[in-house]
């Protein structure tokens, strides 16, 4: 998830096609370790796609998952 977040931050920051180095720089800024295989996969899957569209398509899939009810508060 951190790799996807870094990719999205790079795009929001103006990079149309973020590189692995761009993402590593973002992750390093918060002391997060980057996994090269995960970076490559994220870049491969998101490269050339409009992030807003990807988010919108993903949101429609989340609707089908439903939601759980909140747990009752034990009180006394």
Backbone as numpy.savetxt, mean C-alpha at the origin, in Angstrom:
# Nx Ny Nz CAx CAy CAz Cx Cy Cz
2.55 -4.80 3.08 1.73 -3.61 3.08 2.60 -2.35 3.08
3.71 -2.40 3.79 4.57 -1.21 3.85 5.13 -0.87 2.48
5.33 -1.87 1.64 5.87 -1.63 0.30 4.83 -0.93 -0.57
3.58 -1.35 -0.43 2.48 -0.71 -1.17 2.31 0.73 -0.69
2.38 0.92 0.63 2.25 2.27 1.18 3.37 3.18 0.67
4.59 2.65 0.62 5.72 3.44 0.12 5.50 3.80 -1.35
4.99 2.85 -2.13 4.72 3.10 -3.55 3.70 4.23 -3.69
2.64 4.15 -2.90 1.59 5.16 -2.98 2.11 6.53 -2.54
2.93 6.56 -1.52 3.53 7.83 -1.10 4.40 8.43 -2.19
5.15 7.58 -2.87 6.01 8.06 -3.96 5.16 8.66 -5.08
4.07 7.99 -5.42 3.18 8.49 -6.48 2.55 9.81 -6.04
2.08 9.86 -4.81 1.49 11.10 -4.31 2.52 12.23 -4.27
3.78 11.86 -4.11 4.85 12.85 -4.09 5.30 13.29 -5.48
4.69 12.75 -6.53 4.99 13.19 -7.88 5.75 12.22 -8.76
6.11 11.05 -8.25 6.81 10.06 -9.07 5.78 9.23 -9.83
5.80 9.33 -11.14 4.84 8.56 -11.93 5.17 7.08 -11.92
6.46 6.76 -11.95 6.90 5.36 -11.94 8.02 5.20 -10.91
7.64 5.02 -9.65 8.65 4.89 -8.61 9.55 3.67 -8.84
10.81 3.82 -8.51 11.77 2.72 -8.60 11.92 2.07 -7.24
12.60 0.92 -7.22 12.88 0.25 -5.97 13.69 1.15 -5.04
14.60 1.91 -5.62 15.42 2.82 -4.81 14.56 3.92 -4.19
13.58 4.42 -4.94 12.66 5.43 -4.40 11.94 4.87 -3.17
11.46 3.64 -3.29 10.71 3.02 -2.20 11.61 2.72 -1.01
12.83 2.29 -1.29 13.78 2.02 -0.20 14.09 3.30 0.56
14.19 4.42 -0.14 14.44 5.70 0.51 13.30 6.08 1.44
12.08 5.89 0.98 10.91 6.19 1.79 10.88 5.29 3.03
11.09 4.00 2.83 11.06 3.06 3.95 12.18 3.33 4.94
13.35 3.67 4.44 14.49 3.95 5.32 14.22 5.17 6.20
13.42 6.10 5.70 13.11 7.31 6.46 12.36 7.01 7.75
11.71 5.85 7.79 10.98 5.45 9.00 11.58 4.18 9.62
12.84 3.93 9.30 13.57 2.77 9.82 12.91 1.44 9.50
12.27 1.34 8.34 11.66 0.08 7.91 12.59 -0.60 6.91
12.68 -1.89 7.02 13.51 -2.67 6.11 12.71 -2.99 4.84
13.39 -2.93 3.72 12.75 -3.23 2.44 13.13 -4.64 2.01
12.17 -5.37 1.50 12.40 -6.70 0.95 12.40 -6.58 -0.57
13.53 -6.92 -1.20 13.66 -6.74 -2.65 12.60 -7.48 -3.44
12.28 -8.71 -3.04 11.27 -9.48 -3.78 9.90 -8.81 -3.69
9.57 -8.31 -2.50 8.28 -7.63 -2.33 8.24 -6.32 -3.11
9.35 -5.59 -3.09 9.42 -4.35 -3.86 9.21 -4.61 -5.34
9.90 -5.63 -5.85 9.78 -5.96 -7.28 8.34 -6.32 -7.63
7.68 -7.08 -6.76 6.30 -7.49 -7.02 5.36 -6.28 -7.03
5.51 -5.41 -6.04 4.66 -4.22 -5.97 4.86 -3.35 -7.21
6.10 -3.13 -7.58 6.38 -2.30 -8.75 5.82 -2.94 -10.01
5.98 -4.24 -10.14 5.47 -4.96 -11.32 3.94 -4.86 -11.41
3.27 -5.03 -10.27 1.81 -5.04 -10.27 1.18 -3.65 -10.41
1.85 -2.62 -9.91 1.26 -1.28 -9.92 1.80 -0.36 -11.01
2.89 -0.73 -11.63 3.51 0.11 -12.64 2.54 0.41 -13.78
2.39 1.68 -14.08 1.54 2.10 -15.19 0.07 2.18 -14.86
-0.30 1.87 -13.63 -1.71 1.92 -13.24 -1.99 3.21 -12.47
-3.19 3.70 -12.62 -3.63 4.87 -11.89 -3.98 4.44 -10.46
-3.29 5.01 -9.48 -3.47 4.59 -8.09 -4.91 4.80 -7.61
-5.54 5.89 -8.00 -6.93 6.14 -7.59 -7.85 5.03 -8.10
-7.60 4.56 -9.31 -8.41 3.48 -9.88 -8.16 2.18 -9.14
-6.91 1.90 -8.82 -6.57 0.68 -8.08 -7.27 0.68 -6.72
-7.24 1.82 -6.04 -7.89 1.93 -4.73 -9.40 1.74 -4.87
-10.00 2.37 -5.87 -11.44 2.25 -6.08 -11.84 0.81 -6.37
-11.07 0.13 -7.21 -11.37 -1.27 -7.52 -11.21 -2.15 -6.28
-10.20 -1.88 -5.49 -9.99 -2.64 -4.27 -11.09 -2.42 -3.24
-11.58 -1.19 -3.18 -12.64 -0.86 -2.22 -13.91 -1.65 -2.51
-14.23 -1.86 -3.78 -15.43 -2.63 -4.11 -15.27 -4.08 -3.68
-14.07 -4.59 -3.69 -13.83 -5.97 -3.24 -13.96 -6.09 -1.73
-13.60 -5.04 -1.00 -13.71 -5.07 0.45 -15.16 -5.12 0.91
-16.06 -4.54 0.14 -17.48 -4.52 0.50 -18.00 -5.94 0.62
-17.55 -6.83 -0.24 -18.05 -8.21 -0.23 -17.58 -9.00 0.99
-16.60 -8.48 1.70 -16.09 -9.19 2.88 -16.99 -9.00 4.09
-17.81 -7.99 4.06 -18.67 -7.73 5.20 -17.90 -7.18 6.37
-18.53 -7.08 7.47 -17.86 -6.56 8.66 -18.38 -7.27 9.89
-17.54 -7.34 10.86 -17.96 -7.98 12.10 -18.49 -6.95 13.07
-19.28 -7.42 13.98 -19.81 -6.53 15.00 -18.75 -6.26 16.06
-18.89 -5.19 16.72 -17.96 -4.85 17.80 -18.21 -5.76 19.00
-17.16 -6.01 19.72 -17.29 -6.83 20.93 -17.98 -6.03 22.03
-18.66 -6.73 22.85 -19.34 -6.08 23.96 -18.33 -5.62 25.01
-18.59 -4.55 25.58 -17.70 -4.05 26.64 -18.07 -4.71 27.97
-17.08 -5.31 28.56 -17.34 -5.88 29.88 -17.27 -4.75 30.89
-18.18 -4.63 31.65 -18.12 -3.54 32.58 -18.71 -3.95 33.91
-18.34 -3.25 34.78 -18.94 -3.63 36.04 -18.80 -2.63 37.10
